[in-house]
Amino acid sequence: MTGAPASDSSGSGIESVMHEDRVFDPPASVSDSAHVPSLEAYRSLHERSLQDPEGFWSDVAMELSWFQPWSKVLEWDAPDAKWFVGATTNVSYNCLDRQVEAGYGDETAIIWEGEPLEPGSGPEVRSLSYRELMDETCKLANALKSLGVGKGDVVTIYMPMVPEAAVAMLACARIGAPHSVIFGGFSAQAIADRVHDASSKVIITADGGWRRGGIVPLKANVDEACQQADCVEHVVVLRRCENEVSWTDDRDHWWHDIVDSASPDCPAEPMGSEDLLFVLYTSGSTGKPKGILHTTGGYMVHAYLTSKMTFDLHPGRDQVMWCTADIGWVTGHSYVVYGVLPNRVPTLMYEGAPNWPDPSRFWQMVERHKVTQFYTAPTAIRAFMRWGDEHVTGHDLSSLQILGTVGEPINPEAWMWYHRVVGGERCPIVDTWWQTETGGHMITPLPGATPTKPGSCTLPFFGVDAAIVDEKGVEQPADTGGLLAIRKPWPSMLRGILGDRERFIETYWSDIKTEDGTIYYKAGDGARRDADGYFWVMGRIDDVLNVSGHRLGTAEVESALVSHADVVEAAVVGMPHEIKGEGIAAFITLGPGASPGQDLAGLLREHVAKEIGAIAKPDQIRFADALPKTRSGKIMRRLLRDVAAGKEKTEQDVTTLEDFAVLAKLRESEEA
Ligand code: PRX
């Protein structure tokens, strides 16, 4: 990054060698008892949801509990939406009290499996009923209140995947303190940036978290972050790993000291529908990650309905929902916690890694807990394919009913493997397209209704008016690529970017405008629709990478690299990667005295991990004398992508001799 304007688009991803034209009908075993039992039923309900969105969403919202009803379902003044105007509710109430008050307090709310400490050792398993979860939530909520946390105060959560992470989210929601969950793999610097941006005064963390037999030093990272973020007044620390941690007396509090003695009685605060529920940071094409804002009523209703419909959840049917995402991502927010609990189906959480202590961990868990709904990312599916079918087939997976994927396009090979080896050719696959900004599923099959095509996320969810358009909002003909846009408001849409109205408008609401001045939501993905109206998402059209289903801005990785003393200029592009979908390639020019090579590449990788987190480490680093640029000084990323992908020839326009020379040198440059 050199201050030059953002360059042309990205959108690589792994290249498919398989062609799969078959259409997979929903199995009768699922359709017969599904909420939406046929394509016709889906179509008529979808049509109703678009014709009469207020009537549709009002009916859905009435399935949940509200303290005060709404006076109006929707107020839309693009790009500002207000849903369930004038109503009050509480998401924590809908997850917990609602079940307890209806007499289901003893049913299981959360099943949790800790990381087995060594091969062959039995895993640590805990299960919490709705009543237990509510008691823990109330106690923490009271403890937070005693630290001075009130309505509107942002609380940062930086936790391992333990039930207390969900407790922390629910406790914040209960007292109206918006949370900002930070993925446990992010660095101290990333915490400091987010805490500072949200002016967060309280951080909830743990001494550590287990991962692959080692301890992730969460508390130490928080300590380091606090040196920069001086807005932090209190740090609540859960004891998980019993590791030594340093302590700041007037700031740090052990969870057990302040929570165990707190009262389990904490009535849920009535929250306005449009009160902030959470901030969640995600990467964009420029600058630092942005804090996406989600509010209470609309998010709750959308997360509830998508969980119910996409995974066909039915309370009382012995289902167990396992979404493998960490709560640090939006998928964990919506499909580990907020969408599942109001549906009264147990949610499974796990700590650690899918292949620790061995590659059969997931499938042992499916068997042990009789998982019925399983939701993961294509990158995990590809890794399992590589590790070998025997780890999967050696387990009884007959409990599985529905399989889901999210986060990136799924290649047909991975889809077919998932269908055959994991699903035993009997489980529908729901390939769900959505984003941090959308809060919940937007385009997805419904398991009892939608015939699926490997690689397509199929048809829009209820209330979602998705289209492939050009910049004037004109819908593109079948099989023609274009911008993926959403033309009407939906309940869980982002309400803004924390502290940056201009960026909100510019990023999502400026590029697609119809002749009559209507603006559409721009998702930032390129896609096409086929003749059956099915959506095929190709990938990002901006400078956002999708690495293992996680978003990273090229600009973020570049600024991490140029913050190293030896680096003068850095350009980061995506490259095809067999497991991650997209890998990270960095082209770097060095200052005088620095010597290119493996050693420096290693140092730079560590530097990026320290600045952002291990997920941002470049897979490929190439040192160059110069980077190819246009005459106006823009880095020619398309060329770099071709080099990173190992293409011998480029189809890009290379016009100047200087470009040729630079390009030839880059090709010769060694990958470090
Ligand atoms: O490019 C799309 C891709 O992931 C992006 C959203 O990333 P994030 O906000 O981190 O949320 C991920 C989990 C919801 C999208 O812009 N993406 C997500 N799901 C799919 C997908 N691409 C293709 N198919 C999907 N099912």
Residues whose N, C-alpha, C, O or C-beta is under 5 A from the ligand:
A	BS01	PRX	T331 T405 V406 G407 E408 P409 D431 T432 W433 W434 Q435 T436 E437 C457 A523 D525 V537 G539 R540 G549 R551
